[in-house]
């Protein structure tokens, strides 16, 4: 695919270009409106590649659990069977609960976890279908304090779930990485936190973290990486167990394999391997 088209789609996905501007520029690059619509369908197909709710190994269903803002909708996934499992919260990026994160939630279940991917936009009617702009704009309307409490409530939900061993971890990406840090600050029962390229908490909040932390960062992510040193200093001073990994050559969003201009296969695979090993160690019975 033309690199100009991939770059334009990346800008659209990340909010640099709105939908109207994106379609206009895509039409110019494609040569006609019909060709642009065909390209858009192909790009969206790559982006929204999540499988059906159930597959051969994993059962998934949408559930609700009680949060600070009311009932929170979430995708719950687990390996088939009734065995009790360690549990993991998977937190989405700044576009709501998109198919990509639903797929990540199922991947987590395939690794042997009871996993849940809450929709932060639940109090605003949920993540809109096939409208990235609307999702991103809605995310800006959220009440930060209540949203954090909604995700903290997921810890309690998983800790007491009939299929859970009671050990709960949390991971998240981009906006979800920052929220993972906030869950760690506000949920003393959390055992392990794995933020991916997420905004760090205020250093004064770090002593509240009781979970072990594994943080993943992209080498080409100046804005987020500016907070690493202060975060690491606060973690050390507070005596929090932590690991920090920086993946040189990778960009912010490197784990998102539905975004071809951001995805970095080597960084994604290595960070995932580390994440799963970390959860298996910290959440074992």
ABEGO torsion letter per residue (X at the ends): XBAAAAAAAAAAAAGABBAAAAAAAAAAAAGBAAAAAAAAAAAAAAABABBBABBAABBBBBBBBBBAAEBBBBBBBBBBEABBBBBBBBBBBAAEBBAAAAAAAAAAAAAGBBBBBBBAAAAAGEBBBGBAAAAAAAAAABBAAAAAAAAAAAAAAAAABAABAGBBBBBBBEAAAAAAAAAAAABAABABBBBBGBBBBBAAAAAABABBBBBBBBABBAAAAAAAAAAAAAAAAAGBBBBBBBBBGBBBGAABAABAAABBAAAAAAAAAAAAAAAAAAABX
